[in-house]
């Protein structure tokens, strides 16, 4: 019984430690907002409205995130330290 309680306490301490580590990392390294260039799209006049959706193509944009991360961290970190990226729309 005592071993079970110790194991449970150990697991709880581990979970709380990992949660605290994430909070510390977020406090030290806040998120970075990058500006995206404005896009102008000219839509052709459609003489009729089709009953289904119609694809208008796609747009691809390239960003050098490595240089942005280096600039934001004064060269201390690069893209290899990034584990996830969130895109806000």
Secondary structure, DSSP 8 states (H G I E B T S, - for coil): -HHHHHHHHHHHHHHHHHHHHHHHHHHHS-----------------SS--SS------------HHHHHHHHTTTS--GGG--------
